[in-house]
Amino acid sequence: MCRNIKTLFNFDPPATEDEVKAAALQFVRKLSGFQKPSKANEAAFDQAVEEVTVAAQKLLDSLVSNAEPKNREIEMERARVRNAKRFGTQS
């Protein structure tokens, strides 16, 4: 799994269209091996990003959970603490 793709389900507020598209872009980059495709591959790359975005949004819209939605700020702070432990504090 690409480390830059974050969990988008069951957050309050819900994931934005931009967040879903960014995750789709990271996924297509990982699969293709391209950070930025050549002109010859650009159309296929962009189409793949759009299709993955639609599929990801459809998935997020259809999932259900009995758990309380997670708070974005709290989750970001937890991630900062985990990263500080893993990589040391940054100045």
N, C-alpha and C positions, 0 to 999 in steps of 0.2 A: 504494500500500500504506500502510496506517495505520502510523505510526511506533511506536505502542505495541504492535503485535503482534510478538512475538519468535519466533525460530526455536525450535521445541520438539523437533525430531527429533535423535536420536543424541547424547543427553546422558547422563551418568552422575552422579547417578541420573536415571532417566527423568522426563519431565514428569508432574506430578501432575494429578489430575482438576481441581483448582482452577485450575491454570495453563491447561489446555485450555479450561475454561469462561470464564476471563478473556479469552482470545484470541477466543473465539466472541462474547463480549459486545462487544468492541471492533470486530469485523468487522460485526456487526449494527448497531451505532451508526453506523459509517461508511456502510454502505449506506442506512440509513434517514434519517440526518441528525438523529436524536434522541439526546440525551444521556440523557434520561429521557422515555419516551413519555407521551402523555396517557392518561387512563383509557380512552378509546375505542380506543386502539391498544395498550394494555398487554398484552392477551392474545395478540395476533398477534406482538408484539415478544418476549414471553417464550417463545412457542412456537418462534419463529425461533432464539432463542439456544439452546434445548434441541436442536433439530434440527442446528444447525451444530456444537454440542458433540459430538453423536453422530458426525456425519460426520468431524469433525476427529480424534476418537479412533480411529475406524475407519481413517482414513488413516495415522495415526502407528503403529498396530498392524500395518499391512500393509507398511510400508516396510522395506527392508533396506539395509544398508550394509556394505562391507568395511572402512571406515575405523574407527579406534579411536573410541570415544565421547569427546565433548568434556567437559572438566572445567568445571563451572559456575563455580567460583571464579576459575579462570584466564580464562575468557571474560568474566566481570564486570570483572576488572581490565583486560583489554584494552579493553573498552568505556569504562571510566573514563579510560584514557589517550587514546583517540580523542576523547572528549568534551572533555578538557582541552586537547588540541591545537586542536580546532575552536572551542571557546567560551572558552578561556582558563581558567586555574586559578581555583577558587572558594575563598574564605576561609571 
